[in-house]
Amino acid sequence: MKITALRSFMSCDRDRPRVLVAIDTDEGITGWGECYNHGPDRALPPLLDYLYLQIEGQDPRRIEALVLKLMQQSRFPPGALGLAAISAIDHALWDISAKALNVPVYMLLGGNVRDRVRVYQGVYTAPEPERIRDHCIEMRESYGLTAFKLSPYRIDIHANPWGKVLRTTGDWVEKVTEACGEDVEFAFDAHAKIYESWQAVQLGDVLAQFNPLFYEEPIRPENFEAWGRLKSQLKVPLATGESLFSKFEFLRLLQVSGADIIQPDICVIGGLLEMRKIAAMAEAHYVSVAPHNPMGPLATAVNLHFAASQPNFKILEYRLPVGAAYHSDGMSGDERVGYVVDPYVPKDGYLELRPDRPGWGVEIDEEYLKTDRYVHWERKLPIRPDGSTAHC
C-alpha cells in the first residue's frame, strides 16, 4: 500500500475554524485527521502540502517511521503549527491502518481496556447558579452527563482586590454545588491567568472545600519547577498540559511531580503515537490522563480510541456537535450540520465504542467539506486597569 495524495480542508465547528486532513492510498483507503487551530489557521494547508512531500509514496502503515521522519526532517524541533500538522497526518495514518484490517483503531493499540469512555462538558462562563443547575439538568436528561467544567472567576481578577475575587468565587461555587447536588462533579479551569503562585494556592484552597474533579492550569506552563512547588501546597487534584508540545516537556513536568492529572491534546503533540508515549510515562508516575479536547467531532473520535485503550485514562473533555442538543439520539435529517455524519454522542454520560466500525468509526461528509467555511477566531487578551496586557 502506498500514499498517493494528501488533501486538506478548511471548515468550522460552531464558531471555531477547523482544518481537516485526508490521506489517500493506491488501495482506495482514505484516512482522516484533524489539526489544532493555534492560528494562523490558513498557514496549515501549505505546511501540510510541504509535509506530504516527505511521505508521498510511502507505506502509510509504517506510522512510527513516518512520524519520526516528519519530526526529524526539521533542523530544530517542530513548533505549534508543525506539530498540529503532524498530528493530523498521524491520525490519518492510524485510520488507514485500521481500515486496512477492518478493525477499530483501538484494536491496534492492544484492544480496549474499557467498554465506554466518560466525558465532561465545559461551560466556559460563570453564570448564575440557577442557570448552571438548569443546564446540568438538561444535559443529564438528554445525555446522562454528570461532570462539567467551569471558570472559577466570578469577577474581573485584574480590576478587583484579590480578597474579593476569592470571596465571590467561594460564595458562588457553594451556591452552584448546593443547587446541582452531590451527584454532579465540577472541575475548574483557571486558564493560566494567574501570574503569582501564591494566588493560585489561595484559589485552590477556596475550591478544595467543594472537592472539585480537578483544578486546571492556574499558572503559566513554562516553569516546571513552579508547578512542582504549587502541587505540593495544594489539597485539590492539579491538572495541566494543554499548552505543552512534546513528551520531553511532559517528562520534565512529571519529574518534578507537577501534576496529578495531565491534559495533552492529541491534535497538538504530534498525534496518537506521541499521546501513547506521554500517557505511558504518566502511568509510571501514577498520574492519570484527561485529554484536552476543545476541537471538533473528528478529534473526539480520535480521543475516544486513545481513551478506550489507555489504562490511566480519567475523563475526556467533550463538545456537543452542532445540532446534537436537539437530537438525543445524535444527528438526524436535514438539520444535521457538520463534516462528521455520525459523531459520537454521549449516552448515560459516556461515549460508546463502535466495535463493528473500522478506523475512527465515523463517516466524513466530503461534500460538506468542499465549501470553505473558514471563520476567523482569536483569543481575547485581557487588559488590566493600568493598560497593560495580561495572560489569557
Secondary structure, DSSP 4 states (H G I P E B T S, - for coil): --EEEEEEEEEEETTEEEEEEEEEETTS-EEEEE----S-GGGHHHHHHHHHHHHTTS-TT-HHHHHHHHHHHSSS---HHHHHHHHHHHHHHHHHHHHHHTSBGGGGGT--SSSEEEEEEEE-S---HHHHHHHHHHHHHHH---EEEE---SS-TTTS-HHHHHHHHHHHHHHHHHHH-TT-EEEEE-TT-B-SHHHHHHHHHHHHTT--S-EE--B-SS-HHHHHHHHHH-SS-EEE-TT--SHHHHHHHHHTT--SEE---TTTSSSHHHHHHHHHHHHHTT-EE-----S-HHHHHHHHHHHHH-TTB--EEE-PPTTGGG-TTS--GGG--SSBSS----BTTEEEP-TTS-BTS--B-HHHHTS-------PPPPB-TTS-B---
